[in-house]
Amino acid sequence: FINLNHLPTVLKNIREKFPDFEEIKIDNKKIIKDGIPSTASCGVVIAHYKTPLSDVLNWVRRMEKEEAKKVDGKNSCAIAVLKHSGEIVKTIFKWKYCSDNKTTWTTDLMDNLIKMLSRDIISSNFITTLNREFLPLMEQDGSYKEGIIVEKELERLLKRSYEHSKKEDKEFEKLLMNLKAFYSPPITLRNFLSFLNIIRFIAREVHYAD
């Protein structure tokens, strides 16, 4: 059970402390179990406090075993939001992605975006508009072939939603670069939009001290 304010940080800490078989040494030589580096699959469920605990536990097991573990190469995290209205939003992502020729934690991107939204540094309108524009265009598998168009529209909408100041321009450019890098195969557009929708949901619920 995790307070939403600390979800990205706790997830990152759990993954960092997960024992890596490839670091185990025997006679000063690294031993990798079955020749395959270890991975960690994680399931997370965000639910209303009145949701029956048995339902929540069933969903969290499902997110781990049926969602995160089915990703190629595994090493993924799957999050589901069970809204009180009955709507269910799911997203699956790798723990890290490549941005600017270096690996970046997805949980760091989550944490940064949640804080920027909750503190009104950027408006969530860009997420609303992306959903309205691209959801009707997607194929059944959740993909959309014109990825460059999505990126251009993401940049335009994010700039419009950002409270500009010279001091914070670098922060904006970093966020935009990371969102573009995160939205790359195997992340489909549907998965990307679900990720943003879950971030927006969390941002509405958290309370950070100034």
N, C-alpha and C positions, 0 to 999 in steps of 0.2 A: 504494500500500500504506500503510495507516494503522493505527497503534496504536489499539485500541478506546477507550483512556482519552481520546483526543483527537478522536474521530470528530465529535461535534457541533460543536466549535470549528473544526476544519478545514473542514467543510462550509460553515459560515457564512462563513469567511474566503474560500473559493473563490467563493461566490456574490457577496459584497461586491466582490470584485475583478474579477468578470466585466465586460468592457467593455459599457457601456450606449450603444446607438446614440442614444438620445434626449438624451445629454449632449454629443454631438459638435456643434460649432458651425462654421458657415461664414458669414463676414461678420457675425459676432456673433449669428447666428440659429441656434437649435437645429434640427438636421436629424434627422428620424426616418425610418429606412429603410422605404420603402413605406407610410409613415404609421402603422406599427405599432411600439409600444415593444418593446424587446428582452426576451427571456425566456431563462431558463437551465434546461435539463432535465438531471437528474443520475440516474445509476444507481449503486447501492451493493450490494455483496454481502459478506456475512459468512460465512466458511466455515472448516471445520476444516483445520488445516495439511496434513493428508494428502489433502485433496480435490485431484484433478488440476487443474492450473492452467488447462488448456484448458476444462474444465467451468466454472470460476469466470469466466473471460473471456467465455465464451458467455452466461452468466447476467447478467453486468454489462451487456453490450451489450443483452440482451433487456430488462432493467429500464429502461434509458434509452430505447431506441427503441420498444418495444412497451408499456411501462407509463407512464413519466413523460411521454412526448411525446403520449400519447393523451388526457391530461387536458384538459378545456376550458380554453383560454387558456394551456395548458402552464405554464411557470414552476414546475415541480414536481420533487420528489425521490422516487425509488422505492427502497426497501430490501428486500432479500431475505436471509433467513438460511437457509443450507443446513446443516441439522443433520447430525451424524455418523450419526444413526439413519436418515436418508433423508427426514425430514420437511422441508418447505419452508414458511416463513412469509414473507408479503409484505405490505408496506404502502406506500401512496402518499400524499403530502401536499404542500400548497403550502408554499413557503418561509416565508410569513407568514400570519397569521390575525388577525382583529380581536378584541381583548379590552379591555373597559373604554374603548371609543371610541378605541383606538389600535392600531396594527399591532404585532404581537409576532412575533418569530422563533420558528418551530417548533423550530429547533435549540436555542434557549435553554430551551424547555420540556423537550426531550429531556435536555439536560445537567443541569438541575435535578432532574428525576425520577430519572435514573440515580444521581446523587450521594445523594439522599435514601434510595433503596432500598439502595444499596451500603453506606451508613453506618448502616443500620437505624433511620433516623429514622421511616420508615414501613415497614410490612410489605407484602410482595407478595401477601398473602392476599386483598386486595381485587381484584386482577387475576384470581386463580384463581376466586373466587366469581362475579365478573361473567361469566366464560366459562361457568361451569357453569349459571348462571341464564338467560342470554340466547342462547347459541348454539343451543339447541334451538328457540327461538322465531322465528329469523330466516327470512326468505323467501329464495328462490334468489338474488336479486340482492344479498343481504347486508344489506338494510335491515330496520328494525324501526319500525313506525309510531308506537309510543308512546314517542317520544323523551323526554318529560318524566319518564316512569317510570324510564328509564335514568339520567337526571340525578339523580333523588332517591335511587336505589339507589347510585349512584356516591358521592354525598355521605355516605350512611349508612355504607357500607363503608370509605370513606377515613377517616372520623372514627374508626371502630373500629380501623383499622390504624395510626393516627397516635399516636406517643408524645407525649402532650400535656404542655406546660409553658406557663406564661403568656408566657414569653419568646418562644416559637416559634409562638404562635397566629397571628400575622400571616403567617408563612411558610406555614402550612397554608391559610389563607384565600386567599392568592395562588395557591397550587398548585391548589386546588379551582376557583377562578374561571377559571384558564387552561385546565384540562382541560375544563370545561364549554364554554368559548368555542371550543376546538379541535374539540370534538365538535359540529359543525354542518355543514350542507350545504356542499360536496359529500361530506363525510366520512360514509360509511355506518357502521353499528354494527360490521359485520364488519371494516372497515378500521381502525376505532378500537380494537377488541379486538386486532387484529394489531399495531397500533402499540404498545399496552401490553405485549403478549407479547414483542415485540422489545426493548423497553426493559428488561423484566425479565431477558431473556437476557443483554443487555449488562451489566447491573448485577451479574450473577453472575460475570462474567469480568474486570471492571475492578478495579484496585487503586489507590485514591487515598491519598495521604499525608494524615495527620490534620493 
